[in-house]
Amino acid sequence: MNRIRTAAVLALGLLAAAGRAPAAPPPSVQDLLYAADGPADARARLLARADSAAADPLAAGEAWYWAGVSWARSGRPDSALAAFARARALRGNPEESLAAVDVLLERGARADFDSAAALLEPLLAQPLGGLADEVQLRDAWVRVQRGDAGALGPVLDAKRSPLFRPRAFVANRPLWGARFAPLALAVGDGEAAWRLVSPLAVATRGGDPAIERIARAASSGRSLGTDYDGWIRSACVRADTAELAAIRGLGARPLVVRAEDGASLHAWFLPGPRGAAIAVVTAPADGGAAAECDSLVAHLCRAKLAVVLLEPRGVRRSASAGEPAAALRAGREEAEQRRLARDLGHALTAAALASRAGAARGVAVGVGPGALPAVLAAAADARFRAVLLAGPEIAPVDRGWLRASLAASGLPAYFETGPENVFENLAVDRIVGELPPGQFRVADSRSRGHGATLFRAGPAEGARLAAWLSGALTRPRATPPARRR
């Protein structure tokens, strides 16, 4: 018996002699995120873990960080900033400083820019690798807001700026483009302003008035071949043609979706056979609606389903004065996910009316980040009989929420995963490992890519999905077992 094993045996013997069993290690912070039943429960678990981890500052710092992320996503900036400060004091990672800076910039008071500058200063002296571009943009924005007009030059430089280098890592590039475009106009750099804002004008199909005003001003004096109104019409037609050729070939037609708050959303509807179940698909919010969903929509049609491809609020033709560009929103992700879940139910209602169906049966289809809203929609609306998640991307603070919602609903769920999504696949494996085996199916696509593009692997991918749907739609919801705490 080696020395390590001998010591372990002796320790266990001493504990047994004293009448005590060895204490179980506390759950990891990641375990808590998967165990939570929703955002409030996640924060409560994280705070309890932080308070109990006095002897483990790294674990306490991690718990404070994720509590801050959850508060930021729920629109509570003061609580988020306090949590990030605690995390920074305990472990000092760049991620909590950058997260705090983002909350401060979104809030945007004068004192917030001063606080952001203090957080960025030590980061500027560190070798941050892939985060360097992120820090540069935030630093430039803060400096300009504090009166340093010279900080704008490097950001507008066509060769050096991360905004113009295609391979530069910039999270939410449209947000930074919208922030810097008016500043470029103010210093007379119409070229930079146009390059930053014109893609946004097309992405929102001319529906966001704030973006339209900037784009129209930036177009002044440019050779567009026509006036701005003619340019935006042509550009939108070209974008629609590229994105919608595939589903229009399947017979898609426009569908107006009315929400309970009066919002008018745009969708594409493909009728199915009389009495068919209706698949309600969340189009990606970051570009390429049908261009990414073409094969998925085709497979659903071949499975004899009607299909609705819903463009979320602030995306393409669902952008408007009341629903500005989705890419420019931050700090309210929790509410946005709940609202998209309700909109999926409204889309099911609109499609049922359009197809003159009686009692609608639906499949909630979440693409990429739309996974959680699809699950929330199906859990809340008894008309949905199944959930399909295509390349699900689930924020770490939402993983327990998705798991708990699926478990409570008893809905059959189909997860389509791909070879490139390593970390997301690990999350899916963890989630389904806590669901009853008969409730889910995990299908590994051979296609590279993300989201709905995983269904481009070929006819076998569609046949596998169709076989699962035929069974899932013919049985009632399962009664979920009581979960042991």
Protein Blocks (a to p, Z undefined) as FASTA:
>chain_A
ZZklmmmmmmmmmmmmnopacddddddfklmmmmpgbfklmmmmmmmmmmmmmmlmklmm
mmmmmmmmmmmmnopaklmmmmmmmmmmmnopaklmmmmmmmmmmnopaklmmmmmmmmm
mmmmpcekjmmmmmmmmmmmmmmmnopaklmmmmmpmklpmklmmklccehkllmmmmmm
mmmmmnopaklmmmmmmmmmmmnnopamklmmmmmmmmgopaehpafklmmmmmmmmmmm
mmmmmmmmnopacdddddfkopacddddddddehiacddddddfegjkllmmmmmmmmmm
mnopacdddddehiajlgcfklgcfklgghilmmmmmmmmmmmmmmmmmmmmmnopabdc
dddddehjlmmmmmmmmmmmmkbgbdcdehiacdfklmmmmmmmmmmnopacdddddfkl
mmlmmmmmmmmmmgcfklpccdddfbecehjllmmnojklmmmmmmmmmmmmmcccdddd
dddZZ
